[in-house]
Amino acid sequence: MKNPKVEFCGYSVPHPSENHINIRIQMYDNLSALQALITALNDLDTLCETIEGAYDASLRSDGIERWDEKS
């Protein structure tokens, strides 16, 4: 909903045991809802990477012991 070209967006989960969700995106001026979804997912990915980087930097700078699954 941060995209000013999106009029409405929402999702529903038909049933908790089903492995899918329904997404509805309604755009102004008949623009591409698929492109809006792709852009939003890319923005979310970038945000997650930024948060992960800040979190890892905080762990390194604070000298906190960290468990590594690979060891």
N, C-alpha and C positions, 0 to 999 in steps of 0.2 A: 504494500500500500504506500510505500515511500515514492513510488513512481507516479508523477502527476498525471500520466496518461492512462492510469488504471482507474476505472470507475468503481469496480467491486472485485474482491477476491475472497475466496473462502474454501474450506475443505470439509469433508465429512469422512468418517470411518464407518463403512456399512456394518461391520461386525468385528469385534476384537480378534476373533480367530481367523479372519480373512487377511491375507497378506497384501492388501492394497488399500489405497485411499482415493477418493474422488476430489478433484480440484476444479474449481470454477473461477475463471478469470474473465472479467468483462471490461473491455477497453472503450475509451472514447474514440469517436471518429473511425470506427471499424479498423483499428490498428491490429497488429498481430499479437494475440494473447500468448502464442508459443514463444515469440521473441521476448516478450516481457518475462515469461517464466524462466527462460534460459539466462537472461540478464540477471534476474533476481538470484538464481542459483549460483551464478558466477560471483556475484557480490557477497553472498553468504559464504562461499568457499574462501574468498579473500579475507573476510572478517574472521573466520575460524583460524586461518593461518596466522593472522596478526595476533589473535588472542593466544594461540599456542606459542608463538615466538616470545611474546611478553611473559608468559607463564614460565617457559623454559629459562629465559634470562633471569627471572626473579629467583628461580630455584638455584641457579648457578651462583648468583651474587650473594644469596643468604647463607650459603654453606649447608643447605639442608641435605641430609642423606636421602638418596633416591634409589629405589629398587628398579633394576633393569631386568625385564623378562628374558633377555637373551643370555644372561649369565647363568 
